[in-house]
């Protein structure tokens, strides 16, 4: 979000070439902007708290209202309102039949002109072709992706000496207002240690026939 706004990725490459010009690098203040968080689990709530620290107005949507939203300063709302009023939309939801391609031609049409969309959840929550059309029409001014719908054939591999045959992905890379990373949002020392700890505890609890705190129920 910060990198796209202040165009740090472009400035970084310019400076390496000795280009310190500011043209094309104009950003905007997050303070006073409206951000929409879709998915108010642990990560969504923390993201909202960070954005509140920047002085943003935060709207939130989830299929379940847990009561933690008010404590975090989030205005719980419906999706149409979130789409209509948000300058920045950030996805933090799981992939379900309900969230599959939730960012599509229709939902993009409800958004503000020049919206920023960030997806660090699951690639298939976004209809990539619809987003490309939104970028071409400038309806979408900034797009940040840590996930991609067809990432299984791309991510976690070094393909630098190969021809990438995914034309949709390559079209995304052609936009200078699109930032893509290879599904690395989770990849910190702390997070990996936590994943290992929770996994081992779950195995132990299962073996000892104890209640499973992180059980996924149908």
N, C-alpha and C positions, 0 to 999 in steps of 0.2 A: 504493500500500500504506500509506504513512504518512498520507496525507490521509484515507483511509477509516477507518483505525484511530483517529486523533485527531479525526476529523470536522471537519477544518479548513474544508472547503467550506461546511459549515453555519455554523460559527462566523464565517467571513468575512462571510457575508450578514447574520448577526445584528448584528455590530458596526457595519456600515454603517447599521443602523436604530437604533443606540444600545442594543442589547440585549446585555448582558454576562453574562447568566445562564449557568450551567454545566449546567443540567439537560438531559439527553439527549446530553451530549457526552463521557460516560465512555468511555475507550479502554482499551487494555491494553499492557503492556510486551512488546516483541518479544523481549527477553532471555529465554532459556529455552524459547521456543516452537519448535515443529517446523515447518519450511517445506519444501515439496516443489517441486522444479524439474523440469518436464517439458520436455526438450530441453536437452542439455548442449553446445551449440555455444559460440561465443565469447561471445555475450550471456548465455546461461544460466550459464556459468562465472563471468562477472563478477558477475552478480546473486547467485550463491551466495557469492562472496567478500565482497560487501557485507553480506549477511545474516549471515555468520559474524562480521563486525565488530560487528554488533548483539548478538552472543551467542546466535544461533539455532542449533539443531541443524538441519542441512540434509540432506534426502534428495534423491536425484536419479535420474531415469530417462531413458534414451535407447535407441534401437534398436541403437546401437553403443557399446561400452565402449572408450574410447580410452586410458585410463590416466591422464588428467589429473584425473580426479575426486578421487583420493586426495590429490593435491598441493593441491587446493582445499579439502580437508576435507569432501568430500561422501561420504555413505554411499550407494553405488549400490544400488538396490533395484528390485523389480518394481512395476508400477502399483498392484496391489491393496494392497500394503503402504503405498505412498505415499499413496493415497487414505485408508486407514484411520487413519494416524498423523499426518497433516499438519494443523496449524491453519490454515496458509496454503498455497495451491497457486498457482503461477505458471507460465503456459504460455510456452514459448520455442521452439516446434517449427514446422516447415513444414507446409503443408497437403498431405496425401497421402491416398490411399484409406484408409490405416490410421489417420490422425489425424482424418478427417472425423467430426464429432460425437462425439469421444472423451469429451467432457464431456456426458453424457446422463443419462437417468433412472436407468439401472443404476449408472453410476459415481458419481453424486451420492448414491445410496443407500448406497454404501460409505463415504462421507466422515463426518467428525465433525460433530455438530450444532454449528451456528454457524461453519462454515468460511468463510474468505475465499478468493475466487477472483479471480485477476488474469489478464487476457489481453491481451498486447501482441504476439501473433504473427499469427494469421489468424482472421478472424471465424468461419469455418465449422468450426473445431475445437470450437465450442460449439453445442449444440442450444439455441437461445434459449428456446424454449417450455418445455423441461425446466428450464432455469435459473429462469425466471419461477415455475414451480410450486415450485421449491426456495426461492425468496425468500418466496413466500406462506406456505409451511409453516414458515419460519424455520430450515430446515435450512441454508440459506446466509444468513449474517449480513452479509456485505459482498461486493460485486461491483464490480470495476474493469475497464472495457473501453476499449481504444484502437482496437479493431477491432469490426466488426459484420458478420454474415453477409450482409446485404443492403445494405452500405454504398455500393455503386456508385451508387445513386440518391439518396444523401444527402451523403456526405462530400465535402469540398473545394469545396463550394458555399455561398453565402449564401442560406439559405432562410427568413430571419427574417420576411419579409413574405408567406410562402406557408403554406398548410395542409399539414402533413406527413401523408401518407396511410398511412404504415406503422404500423398499429395495434400490432404487436408492439413496435416501437421506442418508441412513445409510452408503452406500458405499462411498459417498462423505466425511462423517465424519471420515472415517477410514484413510484418508490421513493426514499426519502431516504437509503438505504444503498447506492445504486448511483451510481457515478461514471463518466461516459462522456466521452471526448475523441475528436476527429475524426481519428484515425489520424495523430497527430503525434509519436509516440514517437521517430521517426527524425529529426525536424526540428530539427537544430541546425546552426550554421555549420560546425562541425568535421566532422560526418557528411556534409553536402552536399559539402564540399570533398573528402573522402575518396572519395565515390561518383564524383565527376567525375574524380579522379585515377586511380582504378582502372579506370574505363570507358575513358579515353583510353589507358592503358597496355595494356589488353586489345586495343583496336583496333590499336595499333601492333604488338603481338606477333603478332596475326593476319595483318596485312599483311606482316610480315617472316617469317612461317611459323615462329615460335618457339612453344615449348610454352605453352599457356594456363593460367596458375596458377589461374584461377577458372572453368575450364570445367565446365559441368554435364553430367555423363555419364548416359545412360539406364540 
